[in-house]
Amino acid sequence: MIKLRLKRYGKKREASYRIVAMNSSTRRDGRPLEELGFYNPRNNETRLDVPAIVKRLQQGAQPTDTVRDILRKANVFEQVGAGANIESSSTAAVS
């Protein structure tokens, strides 16, 4: 299964993350299938390759909870035809 998740990089205590598409059995900092964006939690900076993310979501990739929140803030799910199904499945699992 393909997952959209965060890949950590940077110095100690100064972490930044890349949003990547990876096989779910791959280790966190392993080789990604595709790099889709960037997230810096220290200053809340986010850069996303929206067309590539939409393509991966339409192919069935599942975002992790943190990546789902980042994508929701950037209104990416509105651009996906099946975005309501992806978003509603996450809220159903939380309840």
N, C-alpha and C positions, 0 to 999 in steps of 0.2 A: 504494500500500500504506500502511495506517495503522500508525504506530509509536508505542509508548509510550516517551517519552524525557525527558531533563532539559532544562529551559529555565533558563538562568542569569540571575540578577538580583542586585542588591546593589552595594555599593561595591567598589572595587579591594581585593584581598586579603581581602575579607570576603564572599565569594560565598555565596549560597544558591541553591537550585534549586526549581523547581516541576516536578512530574511531570505531563506533558501528553500528550494524544493529538494527533498531527500527521501530516500527509501526509509520506511519507519524502523527497519532493523539496523540502520547505519548509526555509528556513534555520533554524538552531538557535534563534534568538530571534524567529522570526516569529510570526504569529498562530496560536494553537492551535485545534483543533476543540473541545477540552474540557480544563479543568484538573482533574486527578484527585488531586493531593496536593502535599506539600511535603517537602523534604529539606534539612536543614542539616548539612553534613559537619563543621563546627567543633565542635558539641556532640552530633552524631549524633542529632538530633531528627528524627522522621518523623511526618507526619500523612497518612493515606490515606483516600480516599473508596472504601472497599472494594466496595460494590455497583456503583459506576460502573466501577471497574477490571475487576471480574468480567464485567460486561456487554460491555466493549470486548474483552476476551480471548476471550469466546465468539463475538464477531463476527469474530474473526480477526486482531486487532491483534497485532503482534509487538513485545515489549519489547526494548530494547537490553540489552547485557550488564550495565551498572550498574543499570538499573531492574529487571532480572530478579533480581539479587542482593538489592536492597531488598525486592522482593515476596516472595522466598523467606524472608528473615528475618522478615517479617510473616505468614508462612503463608497467603498469598493463594491460592497454587496449589492448596491443599487444598480451597478453596471452589469451584473451577472444575471442571466435569465433565470437560473435556478438558485439565486441568492437567498430567497426566502426559505428554501428547503435546508440549505446549509446552516443558516442562522437559527431557524426554529429547532433543528436537531440539537444544537448546542444548549439551548435554553431548556429543552425537554430533559436532557441528561442531567442538568443541574438541579432541577426541581425534585 
